Amino acid sequence: MTTLLPGHVLGFSPLNGDAFSPAKCLRVLDLSRYCTQELPDSIGQLKQLRYLDASWKLNFSVSPPESIRIPKALGALTKLQYLNLSRRRELIGLPKVISKLMELRYLNISTCTGYHSLGIPSANQTFIDCIGALPNLEQLDLSLNNYGFSVPESFSSLKKLNLYGCNRIASIPEDVAKVDIQRLFGLLEPVGNENIVFNVREGYSESSSTLFFLNHTNPNVLHIFNLENVKSVEEARSIRLMEKQNIESLSLLWCRRVDYLKHMELLTELVPPINVKHLRIIGYVDAIFPY
């Protein structure tokens, strides 16, 4: 037997400790419909395994488990090329083994809550850096993960990267950003080929927002919503809006009255490029404009 696809099991059903001992020749293992909170140590005996799907398939009759424990034995799967752990929330133990999976080509850890280890704040960044060091990784899905990290330089070599919904990213190196200037790996929302609609959100720290995602963009049409979430004039200055000479149509919108900055302070740093033909400013409440 080289492929095992267990059917859906209602409730949380632990796998026996020796569940995989008789199946040492397995190459494909799909546990995506199996409600387990722990992978047994015997998974390390599957030395020929190339494909492991332990994600949580959406099922409205069963709530997803709060976490799944990844045993150190997973690091023994040195031939593993595909690993899907998406929607498993907290992945306990994964950072300890990920760096051993040297043949990994595809990794999906979408919709996970983080990898905090013993309350160490740097645990998430250490884990991301370990992923960046995998020599053969080609595709990485980190979408909808709401924890803070800085994107490593090594991500520029990936063939496919998904960062959609990662609103707490602290920084993106220029060499990585220029690989996908139009969409920034899902962080931007292009409408058509040259239009970007961008909603500013709360950032990685109390003193930042996601406005810096626009640093490397230069679209024809740019709409920036929720400017009330910008925390400092330095953030606004950093995107160098006046230098984005491709922009012909620009919209700047404040959507709520709760602000971190006075509107004129912020607008002073968001001077439109000279090529702009259409400019909309909505929600601006100060009595005068910058001059």
Backbone as CSV, one residue per row, in Angstrom:
resi,resn,N_x,N_y,N_z,CA_x,CA_y,CA_z,C_x,C_y,C_z
1,MET,0.842,-1.194,0.000,0.000,0.000,0.000,0.878,1.245,0.000
2,THR,0.611,2.157,-0.942,1.399,3.386,-1.026,0.573,4.642,-0.770
3,THR,-0.787,4.513,-0.713,-1.662,5.650,-0.505,-2.695,5.323,0.556
4,LEU,-2.916,6.245,1.518,-3.917,6.054,2.555,-4.741,7.323,2.670
5,LEU,-6.068,7.175,2.454,-6.998,8.299,2.507,-8.127,7.954,3.459
6,PRO,-7.965,8.135,4.774,-9.027,7.782,5.719,-10.265,8.639,5.496
7,GLY,-11.449,8.068,5.731,-12.685,8.816,5.617,-12.881,9.741,6.785
8,HIS,-13.946,10.555,6.715,-14.221,11.524,7.771,-14.650,10.805,9.044
9,VAL,-14.107,11.266,10.179,-14.425,10.683,11.477,-15.011,11.786,12.346
10,LEU,-16.233,11.600,12.842,-16.871,12.613,13.668,-16.234,12.649,15.047
11,GLY,-16.133,13.870,15.611,-15.545,14.018,16.927,-14.039,13.949,16.876
12,PHE,-13.411,14.153,18.008,-11.966,14.113,18.080,-11.520,12.702,18.406
13,SER,-10.891,12.060,17.442,-10.502,10.663,17.570,-8.987,10.551,17.506
14,PRO,-8.333,10.261,18.624,-6.877,10.149,18.600,-6.419,8.951,17.778
15,LEU,-5.310,9.141,17.086,-4.697,8.034,16.369,-3.869,7.210,17.347
16,ASN,-3.901,5.907,17.220,-3.094,5.052,18.086,-1.614,5.363,17.897
17,GLY,-0.848,5.179,18.947,0.572,5.485,18.889,1.315,4.744,17.804
18,ASP,0.861,3.528,17.490,1.526,2.728,16.453,0.694,2.669,15.174
19,ALA,-0.137,3.690,14.960,-1.096,3.671,13.845,-0.434,3.440,12.496
20,PHE,0.788,3.944,12.288,1.416,3.869,10.976,2.537,2.833,10.905
21,SER,2.717,2.090,11.971,3.798,1.095,11.989,3.691,0.069,10.869
22,PRO,2.465,-0.416,10.527,2.370,-1.441,9.463,2.454,-0.865,8.044
23,ALA,2.555,0.449,7.895,2.438,1.063,6.567,3.707,1.820,6.202
24,LYS,4.836,1.196,6.362,6.107,1.885,6.195,6.429,2.250,4.750
25,CYS,5.653,1.731,3.794,5.907,2.042,2.381,5.001,3.153,1.850
26,LEU,4.206,3.743,2.728,3.293,4.803,2.287,4.047,5.959,1.640
27,ARG,3.484,6.458,0.540,4.020,7.644,-0.117,3.044,8.812,-0.040
28,VAL,1.744,8.519,0.099,0.704,9.551,0.161,-0.180,9.278,1.368
29,LEU,-0.347,10.297,2.240,-1.184,10.155,3.430,-2.063,11.397,3.568
30,ASP,-3.386,11.196,3.533,-4.347,12.284,3.636,-5.169,12.109,4.907
31,LEU,-4.930,13.004,5.881,-5.656,12.970,7.149,-6.575,14.177,7.291
32,SER,-6.919,14.815,6.184,-7.624,16.093,6.230,-9.058,15.976,6.735
33,ARG,-9.620,14.788,6.759,-10.984,14.602,7.279,-10.973,13.832,8.598
34,TYR,-9.813,13.781,9.201,-9.673,13.038,10.446,-9.498,14.030,11.592
35,CYS,-10.405,13.973,12.567,-10.410,14.930,13.684,-9.430,14.481,14.769
36,THR,-8.172,14.718,14.534,-7.185,14.360,15.541,-6.462,15.610,16.022
37,GLN,-6.079,15.601,17.290,-5.334,16.720,17.860,-3.864,16.382,18.031
38,GLU,-3.460,15.228,17.533,-2.075,14.812,17.716,-1.680,13.795,16.648
39,LEU,-0.568,14.038,15.997,-0.010,13.045,15.089,0.886,12.108,15.904
40,PRO,0.722,10.805,15.762,1.505,9.876,16.580,2.972,9.836,16.162
41,ASP,3.817,9.441,17.084,5.252,9.346,16.801,5.552,8.344,15.694
42,SER,4.660,7.363,15.508,4.919,6.339,14.492,4.921,6.905,13.084
43,ILE,4.466,8.182,12.909,4.501,8.774,11.573,5.941,8.899,11.092
44,GLY,6.878,8.939,12.023,8.285,9.025,11.653,8.822,7.769,10.987
45,GLN,8.050,6.682,11.025,8.464,5.438,10.384,8.137,5.414,8.890
46,LEU,7.392,6.430,8.428,6.988,6.468,7.012,8.091,7.122,6.186
47,LYS,9.205,6.457,6.096,10.407,7.028,5.481,10.234,7.330,3.996
48,GLN,9.252,6.701,3.337,9.043,6.917,1.903,7.979,7.975,1.612
49,LEU,7.411,8.566,2.666,6.296,9.500,2.480,6.740,10.750,1.727
50,ARG,5.989,11.075,0.664,6.233,12.284,-0.124,5.152,13.334,0.087
51,TYR,3.949,12.900,0.424,2.780,13.782,0.456,2.032,13.566,1.766
52,LEU,1.894,14.643,2.572,1.144,14.558,3.824,0.170,15.727,3.909
53,ASP,-1.117,15.408,3.931,-2.165,16.420,4.097,-2.823,16.182,5.449
54,ALA,-2.473,17.022,6.424,-3.089,16.958,7.745,-3.860,18.245,8.018
55,SER,-4.361,18.867,6.956,-5.144,20.100,7.086,-6.524,19.771,7.649
56,TRP,-7.287,20.810,7.940,-8.665,20.627,8.402,-9.604,21.053,7.293
57,LYS,-10.298,20.089,6.695,-11.275,20.404,5.668,-12.521,20.976,6.330
58,LEU,-13.040,22.055,5.774,-14.196,22.706,6.365,-15.363,21.746,6.484
59,ASN,-15.915,21.656,7.692,-17.052,20.780,7.948,-17.900,21.450,9.017
60,PHE,-19.130,21.817,8.643,-19.953,22.605,9.549,-20.526,21.773,10.698
61,SER,-20.447,20.458,10.632,-20.978,19.622,11.703,-19.966,19.389,12.808
62,VAL,-18.695,19.698,12.543,-17.644,19.474,13.533,-16.760,20.707,13.605
63,SER,-16.556,21.251,14.801,-15.660,22.398,14.965,-14.216,21.943,14.831
64,PRO,-13.361,22.778,14.259,-11.961,22.396,14.124,-11.292,22.316,15.485
65,PRO,-10.293,21.469,15.633,-9.569,21.384,16.896,-8.813,22.673,17.174
66,GLU,-8.617,22.983,18.455,-7.906,24.198,18.838,-6.430,24.129,18.467
67,SER,-5.888,22.924,18.391,-4.465,22.778,18.089,-4.196,21.362,17.593
68,ILE,-3.013,21.175,17.060,-2.566,19.843,16.694,-1.082,19.737,17.064
69,ARG,-0.729,18.651,17.714,0.656,18.469,18.131,1.435,17.796,17.020
70,ILE,2.538,18.401,16.643,3.408,17.852,15.607,4.599,17.177,16.300
71,PRO,4.737,15.868,16.213,5.827,15.186,16.925,7.191,15.447,16.278
72,LYS,8.240,15.336,17.089,9.593,15.488,16.567,9.872,14.466,15.476
73,ALA,9.167,13.325,15.545,9.382,12.249,14.578,9.072,12.681,13.153
74,LEU,8.268,13.739,12.989,7.958,14.211,11.634,9.234,14.645,10.919
75,GLY,10.214,15.092,11.677,11.475,15.512,11.088,12.246,14.388,10.435
76,ALA,11.835,13.148,10.691,12.496,11.997,10.079,12.016,11.742,8.657
77,LEU,10.983,12.477,8.210,10.433,12.265,6.858,11.268,13.066,5.861
78,THR,12.464,12.639,5.635,13.424,13.403,4.836,13.100,13.431,3.347
79,LYS,12.130,12.617,2.898,11.731,12.626,1.496,10.425,13.389,1.264
80,LEU,9.866,13.949,2.329,8.581,14.646,2.228,8.719,15.884,1.336
81,GLN,7.801,16.003,0.362,7.820,17.129,-0.572,6.595,18.029,-0.440
82,TYR,5.503,17.501,0.095,4.243,18.246,0.205,3.734,18.125,1.634
83,LEU,3.492,19.289,2.290,2.968,19.285,3.657,1.893,20.359,3.780
84,ASN,0.681,19.930,4.135,-0.457,20.838,4.287,-0.999,20.711,5.708
85,LEU,-0.872,21.803,6.477,-1.375,21.847,7.854,-2.340,23.025,8.026
86,SER,-2.964,23.451,6.942,-3.821,24.635,6.976,-5.057,24.418,7.853
87,ARG,-5.516,25.525,8.436,-6.727,25.574,9.276,-6.630,24.692,10.510
88,ARG,-5.427,24.417,10.982,-5.262,23.622,12.208,-5.015,24.501,13.428
89,ARG,-5.213,25.815,13.277,-5.051,26.770,14.360,-3.639,26.731,14.920
90,GLU,-3.458,26.298,16.151,-2.116,26.331,16.739,-1.376,25.039,16.431
91,LEU,-0.173,25.173,15.879,0.636,24.017,15.504,1.724,23.821,16.559
92,ILE,1.488,22.946,17.492,2.391,22.756,18.620,3.556,21.865,18.201
93,GLY,4.758,22.379,18.326,5.947,21.583,18.053,6.504,21.706,16.654
94,LEU,5.783,22.334,15.727,6.226,22.362,14.334,7.570,23.067,14.134
95,PRO,7.838,24.184,14.814,9.131,24.844,14.578,10.338,23.959,14.843
96,LYS,10.186,22.967,15.704,11.321,22.109,16.057,11.690,21.137,14.938
97,VAL,10.763,20.892,14.021,11.020,19.866,13.008,11.103,20.415,11.589
98,ILE,10.589,21.632,11.357,10.463,22.119,9.980,11.807,22.211,9.277
99,SER,12.862,22.564,10.008,14.167,22.758,9.368,14.800,21.455,8.909
100,LYS,14.235,20.327,9.314,14.778,19.027,8.919,14.170,18.511,7.614
101,LEU,13.117,19.152,7.153,12.416,18.679,5.955,13.053,19.291,4.712
102,MET,14.253,18.854,4.405,15.079,19.495,3.384,14.568,19.311,1.959
103,GLU,13.711,18.315,1.717,13.187,18.072,0.370,11.829,18.723,0.134
104,LEU,11.338,19.457,1.116,10.002,20.040,1.018,9.924,21.046,-0.128
105,ARG,8.896,20.869,-0.992,8.635,21.790,-2.106,7.426,22.674,-1.841
106,TYR,6.445,22.136,-1.135,5.174,22.838,-0.919,4.837,22.805,0.565
107,LEU,4.518,23.980,1.123,4.126,24.075,2.531,2.926,25.007,2.654
108,ASN,1.847,24.511,3.254,0.637,25.300,3.463,0.330,25.322,4.954
109,ILE,0.485,26.501,5.562,0.120,26.682,6.969,-0.826,27.880,7.078
110,SER,-1.747,27.959,6.129,-2.747,29.017,6.118,-3.696,28.884,7.313
111,THR,-4.180,30.051,7.793,-5.191,30.097,8.856,-4.724,29.360,10.107
112,CYS,-3.565,29.728,10.582,-3.060,29.207,11.850,-2.853,30.402,12.786
113,THR,-2.961,30.156,14.078,-2.926,31.266,15.029,-1.526,31.572,15.521
114,GLY,-0.553,30.754,15.212,0.808,31.059,15.614,1.516,29.858,16.209
115,TYR,2.740,30.081,16.596,3.615,29.007,17.053,4.319,29.419,18.332
116,HIS,3.623,30.189,19.176,4.226,30.699,20.400,4.720,29.536,21.259
117,SER,5.952,29.626,21.691,6.570,28.566,22.480,6.980,29.120,23.830
118,LEU,6.309,28.658,24.882,6.628,29.057,26.250,6.625,30.583,26.418
119,GLY,5.749,31.235,25.678,5.615,32.674,25.802,6.761,33.475,25.214
120,ILE,7.586,32.864,24.367,8.721,33.568,23.770,8.227,34.394,22.587
121,PRO,8.316,35.728,22.651,7.759,36.573,21.581,8.389,36.313,20.215
122,SER,9.669,35.887,20.199,10.367,35.714,18.925,10.109,34.358,18.273
123,ALA,9.258,33.525,18.879,9.057,32.168,18.362,8.528,32.177,16.938
124,ASN,7.586,33.077,16.634,7.021,33.126,15.284,8.079,33.509,14.258
125,GLN,8.904,34.510,14.575,9.930,34.942,13.632,10.969,33.855,13.419
126,THR,11.355,33.171,14.484,12.314,32.065,14.363,11.775,30.983,13.441
127,PHE,10.486,30.706,13.574,9.855,29.697,12.731,9.849,30.133,11.267
128,ILE,9.478,31.388,10.998,9.454,31.898,9.624,10.856,31.843,9.022
129,ASP,11.865,32.186,9.806,13.247,32.144,9.317,13.669,30.713,8.976
130,CYS,13.192,29.733,9.753,13.479,28.325,9.454,12.868,27.919,8.119
131,ILE,11.654,28.391,7.855,11.017,28.111,6.568,11.844,28.719,5.439
132,GLY,12.297,29.946,5.647,13.081,30.626,4.621,14.394,29.939,4.304
133,ALA,14.868,29.100,5.209,16.134,28.406,5.007,15.976,27.062,4.301
134,LEU,14.731,26.629,4.050,14.524,25.346,3.362,15.028,25.464,1.924
135,PRO,15.980,24.642,1.504,16.672,24.876,0.227,15.850,24.581,-1.015
136,ASN,14.833,23.716,-0.917,14.083,23.304,-2.114,12.640,23.806,-2.132
137,LEU,12.262,24.632,-1.149,10.880,25.103,-1.080,10.547,25.988,-2.275
138,GLU,9.404,25.705,-2.921,8.963,26.459,-4.094,7.660,27.219,-3.853
139,GLN,6.745,26.623,-3.075,5.445,27.244,-2.857,5.155,27.300,-1.358
140,LEU,4.730,28.484,-0.894,4.456,28.686,0.528,3.173,29.483,0.693
141,ASP,2.240,28.943,1.463,0.972,29.617,1.744,0.919,29.971,3.232
142,LEU,1.034,31.276,3.528,0.944,31.780,4.900,-0.313,32.628,5.089
143,SER,-1.273,32.526,4.187,-2.426,33.422,4.184,-3.253,33.311,5.462
144,LEU,-3.861,34.457,5.818,-4.794,34.549,6.943,-4.164,34.156,8.270
145,ASN,-2.870,34.436,8.412,-2.187,34.240,9.690,-1.989,35.602,10.336
146,ASN,-2.637,35.825,11.467,-2.651,37.148,12.065,-1.653,37.253,13.224
147,TYR,-0.398,36.950,12.935,0.659,37.149,13.918,1.790,37.907,13.231
148,GLY,2.624,38.541,14.019,3.643,39.408,13.464,4.920,38.687,13.074
149,PHE,5.482,39.071,11.928,6.786,38.570,11.509,7.323,39.461,10.398
150,SER,8.626,39.407,10.200,9.270,40.084,9.082,9.550,39.070,7.987
151,VAL,9.269,39.424,6.759,9.482,38.525,5.627,10.987,38.391,5.372
152,PRO,11.527,37.163,5.329,12.959,36.987,5.072,13.327,37.275,3.614
153,GLU,14.559,37.682,3.384,15.068,37.913,2.026,14.952,36.658,1.170
154,SER,15.109,35.499,1.786,15.117,34.239,1.037,13.791,33.948,0.345
155,PHE,12.693,34.598,0.758,11.394,34.363,0.128,11.373,34.852,-1.319
156,SER,12.344,35.641,-1.720,12.384,36.134,-3.097,12.620,35.008,-4.099
157,SER,13.122,33.869,-3.648,13.401,32.745,-4.544,12.214,31.805,-4.712
158,LEU,11.136,32.030,-3.967,9.964,31.162,-4.072,9.246,31.388,-5.403
159,LYS,8.700,30.306,-5.959,7.912,30.426,-7.181,6.509,30.960,-6.886
160,LYS,5.987,30.658,-5.694,4.652,31.126,-5.337,4.604,31.386,-3.842
161,LEU,4.117,32.579,-3.462,3.998,32.976,-2.062,2.646,33.636,-1.864
162,ASN,1.912,33.203,-0.838,0.595,33.763,-0.547,0.624,34.378,0.858
163,LEU,0.466,35.714,0.917,0.452,36.434,2.191,-0.891,37.128,2.425
164,TYR,-1.908,36.720,1.688,-3.222,37.356,1.821,-3.698,37.323,3.282
165,GLY,-4.126,38.475,3.791,-4.674,38.537,5.140,-3.644,38.595,6.249
166,CYS,-2.367,38.649,5.904,-1.304,38.748,6.928,-1.077,40.223,7.257
167,ASN,-1.954,40.791,8.031,-1.955,42.237,8.239,-0.977,42.704,9.304
168,ARG,-0.263,41.778,9.939,0.664,42.185,10.994,2.124,41.978,10.578
169,ILE,2.359,41.884,9.283,3.740,41.782,8.800,4.484,43.069,9.163
170,ALA,5.696,42.903,9.694,6.470,44.055,10.167,7.290,44.696,9.057
171,SER,7.798,43.890,8.117,8.612,44.455,7.036,8.706,43.468,5.881
172,ILE,8.933,44.015,4.679,9.107,43.216,3.467,10.333,43.745,2.734
173,PRO,11.369,42.938,2.558,12.566,43.419,1.841,12.233,43.802,0.407
174,GLU,12.962,44.766,-0.131,12.695,45.245,-1.482,12.856,44.137,-2.517
175,ASP,13.846,43.267,-2.355,14.068,42.180,-3.317,12.903,41.208,-3.351
176,VAL,12.200,41.068,-2.233,11.010,40.213,-2.199,9.836,40.946,-2.826
177,ALA,9.626,42.196,-2.439,8.470,42.962,-2.916,8.452,43.112,-4.427
178,LYS,9.602,43.306,-5.040,9.627,43.555,-6.484,9.288,42.322,-7.310
179,VAL,9.230,41.149,-6.674,8.814,39.934,-7.373,7.336,40.013,-7.738
180,ASP,6.542,40.687,-6.921,5.101,40.800,-7.181,4.628,42.199,-6.772
181,ILE,5.072,43.212,-7.492,4.742,44.589,-7.156,3.244,44.850,-7.272
182,GLN,2.573,44.215,-8.222,1.160,44.496,-8.468,0.268,44.031,-7.319
183,ARG,0.521,42.821,-6.807,-0.350,42.269,-5.765,0.330,42.154,-4.402
184,LEU,1.639,42.209,-4.379,2.412,42.025,-3.151,1.944,40.754,-2.434
185,PHE,1.829,39.667,-3.230,1.528,38.321,-2.715,0.177,38.258,-1.996
186,GLY,-0.769,39.105,-2.422,-2.106,39.087,-1.832,-2.344,40.169,-0.798
187,LEU,-1.308,40.941,-0.437,-1.483,42.003,0.547,-2.197,43.212,-0.050
188,LEU,-2.103,43.370,-1.375,-2.809,44.436,-2.074,-3.991,43.846,-2.819
189,GLU,-4.949,44.698,-3.185,-6.176,44.236,-3.840,-6.328,44.942,-5.187
190,PRO,-5.649,44.465,-6.224,-5.766,45.129,-7.522,-7.144,44.938,-8.137
191,VAL,-7.631,45.982,-8.787,-8.894,45.926,-9.531,-8.541,46.203,-10.982
192,GLY,-8.555,45.167,-11.804,-8.055,45.321,-13.154,-6.536,45.222,-13.164
193,ASN,-5.918,45.670,-14.230,-4.473,45.496,-14.394,-3.642,46.527,-13.657
194,GLU,-4.139,47.772,-13.552,-3.302,48.848,-13.033,-3.965,49.620,-11.898
195,ASN,-5.025,49.074,-11.288,-5.738,49.772,-10.225,-5.548,49.041,-8.900
196,ILE,-5.321,49.812,-7.827,-5.164,49.211,-6.512,-6.102,49.903,-5.534
197,VAL,-6.909,49.103,-4.833,-7.726,49.581,-3.723,-7.064,49.067,-2.452
198,PHE,-6.672,49.991,-1.564,-5.926,49.584,-0.382,-6.599,50.090,0.883
199,ASN,-6.889,49.169,1.810,-7.476,49.511,3.098,-6.385,49.479,4.161
200,VAL,-6.092,50.622,4.764,-5.080,50.686,5.814,-5.644,50.025,7.073
201,ARG,-4.864,49.121,7.654,-5.290,48.415,8.868,-4.271,48.597,9.984
202,GLU,-4.665,48.199,11.184,-3.745,48.216,12.316,-2.538,47.358,11.976
203,GLY,-1.356,47.788,12.395,-0.134,47.101,12.019,0.395,46.160,13.069
204,TYR,1.662,45.792,12.880,2.346,44.822,13.726,2.493,45.314,15.159
205,SER,2.725,46.599,15.338,2.924,47.154,16.675,1.913,48.258,16.930
206,GLU,1.904,48.758,18.158,0.971,49.814,18.518,1.292,51.125,17.807
207,SER,2.475,51.234,17.259,2.895,52.490,16.619,2.950,52.402,15.103
208,SER,2.313,51.383,14.526,2.405,51.225,13.066,1.079,50.769,12.471
209,SER,0.977,50.940,11.155,-0.163,50.440,10.389,0.384,49.682,9.188
210,THR,-0.520,49.265,8.302,-0.093,48.518,7.113,0.181,49.430,5.920
211,LEU,0.230,50.739,6.119,0.422,51.663,5.002,1.717,51.371,4.246
212,PHE,2.744,50.877,4.946,4.030,50.642,4.284,3.952,49.582,3.193
213,PHE,2.870,48.803,3.145,2.700,47.845,2.053,2.742,48.537,0.694
214,LEU,2.467,49.837,0.664,2.444,50.588,-0.593,3.820,51.098,-1.016
215,ASN,4.843,50.814,-0.232,6.182,51.340,-0.527,6.643,51.041,-1.945
216,HIS,6.368,49.833,-2.425,6.966,49.380,-3.680,5.986,49.398,-4.847
217,THR,4.805,49.989,-4.663,3.799,49.996,-5.725,3.853,51.306,-6.497
218,ASN,3.410,51.245,-7.754,3.342,52.454,-8.585,2.269,52.253,-9.657
219,PRO,0.998,52.122,-9.216,-0.078,51.807,-10.161,-0.566,53.045,-10.901
220,ASN,-1.441,52.850,-11.877,-2.072,53.970,-12.572,-3.170,54.609,-11.732
221,VAL,-3.889,53.755,-10.987,-5.000,54.226,-10.146,-4.795,53.677,-8.741
222,LEU,-4.865,54.553,-7.741,-4.669,54.137,-6.350,-5.739,54.761,-5.467
223,HIS,-6.462,53.907,-4.731,-7.465,54.349,-3.766,-7.009,53.886,-2.383
224,ILE,-6.775,54.816,-1.473,-6.343,54.475,-0.121,-7.478,54.793,0.849
225,PHE,-8.016,53.743,1.483,-9.112,53.884,2.432,-8.586,53.779,3.872
226,ASN,-9.394,54.259,4.821,-9.122,54.107,6.258,-7.814,54.762,6.688
227,LEU,-7.584,55.970,6.218,-6.375,56.694,6.593,-6.334,57.016,8.085
228,GLU,-7.463,56.897,8.765,-7.478,57.138,10.210,-6.643,56.118,10.985
229,ASN,-6.270,55.009,10.321,-5.461,53.990,10.993,-3.960,54.241,10.906
230,VAL,-3.543,55.258,10.140,-2.114,55.582,10.056,-1.671,56.165,11.397
231,LYS,-0.566,55.645,11.936,-0.164,55.997,13.302,0.846,57.144,13.373
232,SER,1.599,57.394,12.294,2.640,58.419,12.379,2.880,59.050,11.014
233,VAL,3.424,60.275,11.030,3.763,60.943,9.776,4.924,60.214,9.094
234,GLU,5.769,59.534,9.875,6.882,58.794,9.291,6.386,57.670,8.396
235,GLU,5.301,57.022,8.801,4.714,55.969,7.961,4.290,56.537,6.609
236,ALA,3.592,57.658,6.648,3.115,58.279,5.413,4.285,58.727,4.546
237,ARG,5.300,59.258,5.172,6.473,59.727,4.429,7.194,58.566,3.749
238,SER,7.175,57.399,4.388,7.951,56.257,3.896,7.468,55.709,2.569
239,ILE,6.201,55.940,2.210,5.700,55.369,0.949,6.051,56.249,-0.255
240,ARG,6.580,57.453,-0.011,7.075,58.344,-1.078,6.028,58.499,-2.197
241,LEU,4.837,58.889,-1.787,3.715,58.991,-2.722,4.030,59.932,-3.885
242,MET,4.706,61.037,-3.611,4.978,62.032,-4.655,5.876,61.480,-5.757
243,GLU,6.627,60.415,-5.456,7.536,59.838,-6.446,6.867,58.798,-7.344
244,LYS,5.618,58.454,-7.079,4.923,57.425,-7.858,4.312,58.064,-9.108
245,GLN,5.156,58.218,-10.106,4.787,59.000,-11.290,3.783,58.303,-12.207
246,ASN,3.514,57.026,-12.011,2.514,56.341,-12.840,1.085,56.706,-12.456
247,ILE,0.894,57.204,-11.245,-0.467,57.442,-10.743,-1.123,58.602,-11.499
248,GLU,-2.271,58.329,-12.088,-3.059,59.356,-12.766,-4.349,59.673,-12.008
249,SER,-4.820,58.699,-11.231,-6.036,58.902,-10.447,-5.763,58.453,-9.014
250,LEU,-6.037,59.350,-8.053,-5.699,59.076,-6.654,-6.873,59.443,-5.753
251,SER,-7.209,58.536,-4.838,-8.256,58.796,-3.841,-7.675,58.599,-2.447
252,LEU,-7.912,59.568,-1.570,-7.480,59.504,-0.175,-8.719,59.634,0.693
253,LEU,-8.995,58.588,1.497,-10.267,58.560,2.219,-10.071,58.265,3.702
254,TRP,-10.654,59.124,4.531,-10.831,58.851,5.948,-12.258,58.320,6.123
255,CYS,-12.424,57.230,6.824,-13.745,56.591,6.915,-14.368,56.703,8.309
256,ARG,-13.554,57.033,9.327,-14.078,57.192,10.686,-13.478,58.458,11.302
257,ARG,-14.077,58.916,12.396,-13.622,60.148,13.048,-12.602,59.877,14.163
258,VAL,-12.279,58.635,14.424,-11.284,58.302,15.449,-9.927,58.222,14.767
259,ASP,-9.050,59.189,15.054,-7.793,59.297,14.321,-6.603,59.317,15.274
260,TYR,-5.449,58.855,14.745,-4.196,58.954,15.484,-3.473,60.265,15.161
261,LEU,-3.734,60.815,13.986,-3.052,62.023,13.537,-4.065,63.064,13.090
262,LYS,-3.692,64.336,13.204,-4.508,65.371,12.589,-4.456,65.194,11.076
263,HIS,-5.574,65.436,10.440,-5.673,65.176,9.005,-4.651,65.988,8.211
264,MET,-4.433,67.248,8.591,-3.501,68.068,7.830,-2.067,67.563,7.978
265,GLU,-1.707,67.051,9.166,-0.368,66.483,9.371,-0.132,65.322,8.418
266,LEU,-1.153,64.481,8.294,-1.023,63.316,7.420,-1.017,63.719,5.949
267,LEU,-1.924,64.613,5.566,-2.023,65.002,4.161,-0.763,65.732,3.698
268,THR,-0.073,66.386,4.615,1.180,67.060,4.266,2.219,66.073,3.742
269,GLU,2.158,64.812,4.225,3.105,63.777,3.793,2.584,62.959,2.616
270,LEU,1.342,63.179,2.235,0.745,62.427,1.117,0.516,63.364,-0.071
271,VAL,1.548,64.056,-0.449,1.462,64.983,-1.585,1.343,64.176,-2.878
272,PRO,0.328,64.419,-3.699,0.146,63.655,-4.940,1.276,63.916,-5.927
273,PRO,1.584,62.945,-6.774,2.561,63.166,-7.850,2.047,64.218,-8.833
274,ILE,2.943,64.848,-9.546,2.538,65.926,-10.454,1.726,65.407,-11.635
275,ASN,1.801,64.082,-11.923,1.067,63.525,-13.069,-0.390,63.207,-12.759
276,VAL,-0.819,63.356,-11.528,-2.194,63.012,-11.163,-3.184,63.936,-11.877
277,LYS,-4.152,63.308,-12.553,-5.185,64.061,-13.262,-6.488,64.127,-12.480
278,HIS,-6.740,63.092,-11.654,-7.988,63.026,-10.886,-7.629,62.778,-9.427
279,LEU,-8.067,63.682,-8.560,-7.767,63.575,-7.133,-9.056,63.701,-6.330
280,ARG,-9.290,62.707,-5.460,-10.440,62.759,-4.544,-9.922,62.701,-3.114
281,ILE,-10.409,63.598,-2.268,-10.092,63.576,-0.846,-11.424,63.564,-0.103
282,ILE,-11.688,62.484,0.609,-12.985,62.282,1.264,-12.766,62.055,2.760
283,GLY,-13.595,62.725,3.570,-13.519,62.539,5.008,-12.530,63.440,5.702
284,TYR,-11.893,64.351,4.975,-10.945,65.296,5.544,-11.704,66.331,6.367
285,VAL,-11.278,66.541,7.637,-12.092,67.404,8.532,-11.372,68.667,8.994
286,ASP,-10.070,68.802,8.735,-9.395,70.021,9.177,-9.857,71.231,8.373
287,ALA,-9.695,72.410,8.958,-10.256,73.630,8.357,-9.485,74.073,7.135
288,ILE,-8.189,73.780,7.076,-7.378,74.211,5.938,-6.611,73.039,5.370
289,PHE,-6.119,73.231,4.136,-5.300,72.230,3.472,-3.841,72.621,3.600
290,PRO,-2.932,71.661,3.444,-1.493,71.994,3.470,-1.151,72.942,2.321
291,TYR,-0.114,73.716,2.505,0.312,74.639,1.451,1.821,74.678,1.394
